[in-house]
Amino acid sequence: LEGETGVGKDVVAHAIHLASARRDGPFIPVNCGAIAESLIDSDLFGHEKGAFTGALSEKRGRFERADKGTILLDEIGEMPLEAQVRLLRVLQHREIERVGGTDRIPVDIRIIAATNRDLAMMVRDGRFREDLFYRLRVVEIKLPPLRERREDIPQLVEHFCRKIAKTSAQEFFSQDAFARLIGDDWPGTVRELKHTVEVAMARAAGSPIRTEHLPIADVEPVRPATWNLALAEFKRRLITEALTRHAGNRSAAARELGISRQALLYQLKVLKLTDL
């Protein structure tokens, strides 16, 4: 999984796990940049009692705990080169050895790696092992930042509302606040959008969220009269910009928007944009 910090790589990884045949197994996330280099082996592969000072008991590492499930190696580009060698062995032989142990323990794991770095460039610079890079790069998914997929904003806001407050966005947001939220450019990340929703909920203290509750920069507010008009205005903006980028080519615009050409033509008719 490739994408900027905050685009939701961990969320996508968890969704892949839940949609797979391994969904009943464990999902174990690892932030490769947050583990001290001296502790990487113990954290990932575990250790035997007495393996080093402070190893007072046996410990199962994250790979062992992820057996029959999925392990997410987040920020894989932060992993030191020496640790990359040991990870490559695990991928090749599908077994681990605990620190201080001699037994080889088989593991059956789906591995998902995530990064916000250009690993190919790191390989060229000698900062990431080429053999590990190609071993991990089986299926590559690039996650665009929120500024490139603004059509997802309404669905994301709805998801956050249901997750945080167990209610729909339509019930929780006033029409003006929702229109302001989905009308903003959002050059940032999904994480920032979630934070904005959380802050707005806290400020509203259980009452409907109004525009003054939104912790976003002052922008010219969108003023549609109803909820449906807010969504229609958002669709008009997306479609108009896509057609402009593709010089009026409706097939190309539809592909960019992720809809069929027929669906785009229908939206043009409904939104009264047939002259574009």
C-alpha positions as CSV (number, residue, x, y, z in Angstrom):
1,L,0.0,0.0,0.0
2,E,1.5,3.3,-1.1
3,G,0.2,6.7,-0.1
4,E,0.9,9.9,1.9
5,T,0.8,9.9,5.7
6,G,-2.8,10.0,6.9
7,V,-4.6,8.7,3.7
8,G,-5.8,5.6,5.6
9,K,-3.4,2.9,4.7
10,D,-4.1,1.1,8.0
11,V,-7.8,1.3,7.4
12,V,-7.5,-0.2,3.9
13,A,-5.2,-3.0,5.3
14,H,-7.8,-3.9,7.9
15,A,-10.5,-3.8,5.3
16,I,-8.5,-6.2,3.1
17,H,-8.1,-8.5,6.1
18,L,-11.9,-8.4,6.9
19,A,-12.8,-9.1,3.3
20,S,-10.5,-12.1,3.0
21,A,-10.7,-15.8,4.1
22,R,-8.5,-14.9,7.0
23,R,-11.0,-12.5,8.6
24,D,-11.5,-14.9,11.5
25,G,-7.8,-14.8,12.3
26,P,-5.9,-12.0,14.0
27,F,-5.0,-8.7,12.5
28,I,-1.6,-7.5,13.9
29,P,-0.3,-4.0,13.0
30,V,3.3,-3.1,13.3
31,N,4.7,0.4,13.0
32,C,8.2,-0.4,11.7
33,G,9.4,3.2,12.4
34,A,8.3,3.1,16.1
35,I,10.4,0.1,17.2
36,A,13.9,0.6,18.5
37,E,16.4,-1.1,16.3
38,S,17.7,-3.2,19.2
39,L,14.2,-4.5,19.9
40,I,13.0,-5.3,16.4
41,D,13.8,-9.0,16.4
42,S,12.2,-9.5,19.8
43,D,9.1,-7.5,18.8
44,L,8.6,-9.3,15.5
45,F,9.8,-12.8,16.2
46,G,9.6,-13.1,20.0
47,H,12.3,-14.4,22.4
48,E,13.0,-17.3,24.8
49,K,13.3,-16.9,28.5
50,G,16.8,-15.7,29.4
51,A,17.7,-14.8,25.8
52,F,19.0,-11.4,27.0
53,T,19.0,-9.3,30.1
54,G,15.4,-8.5,31.0
55,A,14.0,-11.5,29.1
56,L,12.3,-12.9,32.2
57,S,9.8,-15.1,30.4
58,E,9.0,-16.5,26.9
59,K,7.5,-14.0,24.5
60,R,5.6,-14.7,21.3
61,G,6.4,-12.1,18.6
62,R,4.0,-10.4,16.3
63,F,4.6,-12.8,13.5
64,E,3.8,-15.7,15.7
65,R,0.7,-14.0,17.0
66,A,-0.5,-13.2,13.5
67,D,-0.5,-16.9,12.5
68,K,-3.6,-17.8,10.3
69,G,-4.3,-14.0,10.0
70,T,-2.7,-10.8,8.6
71,I,0.2,-8.7,9.7
72,L,0.5,-5.1,8.6
73,L,4.1,-3.8,8.3
74,D,3.4,-0.1,8.4
75,E,6.1,2.3,7.3
76,I,8.2,-0.6,6.0
77,G,10.6,2.0,4.5
78,E,11.8,2.8,8.1
79,M,13.0,-0.7,8.7
80,P,16.8,-0.9,9.1
81,L,18.7,-2.9,6.4
82,E,19.8,-5.6,8.9
83,A,16.2,-6.2,10.0
84,Q,15.2,-6.4,6.3
85,V,17.5,-9.4,5.8
86,R,15.8,-11.3,8.6
87,L,12.4,-10.3,7.3
88,L,13.3,-11.6,3.9
89,R,14.2,-15.0,5.4
90,V,10.8,-15.2,7.0
91,L,9.1,-14.4,3.7
92,Q,11.2,-17.0,1.9
93,H,10.9,-19.9,4.4
94,R,7.6,-19.0,6.1
95,E,9.0,-19.7,9.5
96,I,10.5,-17.7,12.3
97,E,13.0,-18.3,15.1
98,R,12.6,-16.6,18.5
99,V,15.6,-14.7,19.8
100,G,17.7,-17.1,21.9
101,G,15.9,-20.1,20.4
102,T,16.7,-22.8,17.9
103,D,13.3,-24.1,17.0
104,R,11.9,-23.1,13.6
105,I,8.2,-22.1,14.1
106,P,6.1,-22.2,10.9
107,V,3.8,-19.3,10.3
108,D,0.9,-18.9,7.9
109,I,0.4,-15.2,7.4
110,R,-0.8,-12.7,4.8
111,I,1.7,-9.8,4.9
112,I,0.6,-6.3,3.9
113,A,3.3,-3.7,3.7
114,A,2.6,0.1,3.7
115,T,4.7,3.1,3.1
116,N,4.7,6.8,2.4
117,R,8.1,6.6,0.8
118,D,9.3,5.9,-2.7
119,L,10.7,2.4,-2.1
120,A,12.0,2.1,-5.7
121,M,14.1,5.2,-5.2
122,M,15.3,3.9,-1.9
123,V,16.4,0.6,-3.6
124,R,18.4,2.7,-6.1
125,D,20.0,4.6,-3.3
126,G,20.9,1.4,-1.4
127,R,18.6,2.2,1.5
128,F,16.2,-0.7,0.9
129,R,17.0,-4.2,-0.2
130,E,16.0,-4.9,-3.8
131,D,15.2,-8.6,-3.2
132,L,12.8,-7.7,-0.3
133,F,11.3,-4.9,-2.4
134,Y,10.3,-7.4,-5.2
135,R,9.2,-10.0,-2.7
136,L,6.8,-7.6,-1.1
137,R,5.6,-6.0,-4.4
138,V,3.2,-8.6,-5.5
139,V,0.0,-6.6,-5.5
140,E,0.5,-2.8,-5.4
141,I,-2.2,-0.4,-4.4
142,K,-1.7,3.3,-4.5
143,L,-4.0,5.4,-2.2
144,P,-4.6,8.9,-3.5
145,P,-4.8,11.8,-1.0
146,L,-8.2,13.2,-0.1
147,R,-7.7,16.3,-2.3
148,E,-7.8,13.9,-5.3
149,R,-11.0,12.1,-4.3
150,R,-13.3,14.7,-2.9
151,E,-16.3,12.7,-4.0
152,D,-15.5,10.4,-1.0
153,I,-15.9,13.2,1.6
154,P,-19.7,12.7,2.2
155,Q,-19.4,9.0,2.6
156,L,-16.4,9.5,5.0
157,V,-18.3,12.0,7.1
158,E,-21.2,9.6,7.3
159,H,-18.8,6.8,8.4
160,F,-17.2,8.9,11.1
161,C,-20.6,10.0,12.4
162,R,-21.8,6.4,12.7
163,K,-18.6,5.3,14.3
164,I,-18.2,8.1,16.8
165,A,-21.8,9.0,17.6
166,K,-23.8,6.0,16.3
167,T,-26.0,8.4,14.2
168,S,-26.1,9.5,10.6
169,A,-24.5,12.7,9.4
170,Q,-27.8,13.9,8.2
171,E,-29.2,13.7,11.7
172,F,-26.1,15.3,13.3
173,F,-25.0,18.1,10.9
174,S,-27.0,21.1,10.1
175,Q,-27.4,21.7,6.4
176,D,-25.1,24.7,6.3
177,A,-22.4,22.9,8.3
178,F,-22.5,19.8,6.1
179,A,-22.4,21.9,2.9
180,R,-19.4,23.8,4.3
181,L,-17.6,20.6,5.2
182,I,-18.0,18.9,1.9
183,G,-17.4,22.1,0.0
184,D,-13.9,22.7,1.4
185,D,-10.9,21.8,-0.7
186,W,-9.5,19.4,1.9
187,P,-5.9,19.5,0.8
188,G,-5.1,17.4,3.9
189,T,-5.8,13.8,4.8
190,V,-8.6,11.5,5.9
191,R,-7.2,11.7,9.4
192,E,-7.6,15.5,9.4
193,L,-11.2,15.1,8.2
194,K,-11.9,12.7,11.0
195,H,-10.3,15.0,13.5
196,T,-12.5,17.9,12.2
197,V,-15.7,15.8,12.7
198,E,-14.6,14.8,16.2
199,V,-13.8,18.4,17.2
200,A,-17.1,19.6,15.8
201,M,-19.0,16.9,17.8
202,A,-17.2,17.9,21.0
203,R,-17.9,21.6,20.5
204,A,-21.6,20.9,19.7
205,A,-21.9,18.9,22.9
206,G,-24.8,16.8,21.6
207,S,-26.6,19.5,19.8
208,P,-26.7,19.7,16.0
209,I,-23.4,20.8,14.5
210,R,-23.4,24.3,13.0
211,T,-20.8,26.0,10.9
212,E,-19.2,27.7,13.9
213,H,-18.4,24.3,15.4
214,L,-16.2,23.4,12.5
215,P,-12.4,23.9,13.1
216,I,-11.6,24.6,9.5
217,A,-10.1,27.7,8.0
218,D,-12.5,30.5,7.0
219,V,-13.6,29.9,3.4
220,E,-16.5,31.3,1.4
221,P,-19.4,29.2,2.7
222,V,-21.6,27.2,0.4
223,R,-25.2,28.1,1.0
224,P,-27.5,25.5,-0.5
225,A,-31.0,25.5,1.0
226,T,-31.4,21.8,1.6
227,W,-29.4,18.6,2.2
228,N,-30.0,17.3,-1.3
229,L,-29.0,20.7,-2.8
230,A,-25.7,20.5,-0.8
231,L,-25.0,17.1,-2.4
232,A,-26.1,18.3,-5.9
233,E,-23.8,21.3,-5.6
234,F,-20.9,19.0,-4.7
235,K,-21.6,16.7,-7.7
236,R,-21.7,19.7,-10.0
237,R,-18.3,20.9,-8.8
238,L,-16.7,17.4,-9.3
239,I,-18.2,16.9,-12.7
240,T,-17.5,20.4,-14.0
241,E,-13.8,20.2,-12.9
242,A,-13.4,16.7,-14.4
243,L,-14.8,17.8,-17.7
244,T,-12.6,20.9,-17.7
245,R,-9.5,18.8,-17.1
246,H,-10.4,16.5,-20.0
247,A,-11.5,19.3,-22.4
248,G,-15.1,18.2,-22.4
249,N,-14.3,14.5,-23.1
250,R,-17.2,12.8,-21.3
251,S,-15.8,9.3,-21.5
252,A,-12.4,10.4,-19.9
253,A,-14.2,12.4,-17.3
254,A,-16.4,9.4,-16.4
255,R,-13.3,7.2,-16.0
256,E,-11.7,9.7,-13.7
257,L,-14.9,9.9,-11.6
258,G,-15.2,6.1,-11.4
259,I,-18.6,6.0,-13.0
260,S,-19.9,4.8,-16.4
261,R,-20.4,7.2,-19.3
262,Q,-24.1,6.6,-19.1
263,A,-24.1,7.5,-15.4
264,L,-22.3,10.7,-16.2
265,L,-24.8,11.6,-18.9
266,Y,-27.6,11.0,-16.5
267,Q,-26.0,13.2,-13.9
268,L,-25.4,16.0,-16.5
269,K,-29.1,15.8,-17.3
270,V,-30.3,15.8,-13.6
271,L,-27.9,18.6,-12.6
272,K,-28.7,20.6,-15.7
273,L,-25.2,20.6,-17.0
274,T,-25.9,19.4,-20.5
275,D,-24.3,22.5,-22.0
276,L,-20.8,21.5,-20.8
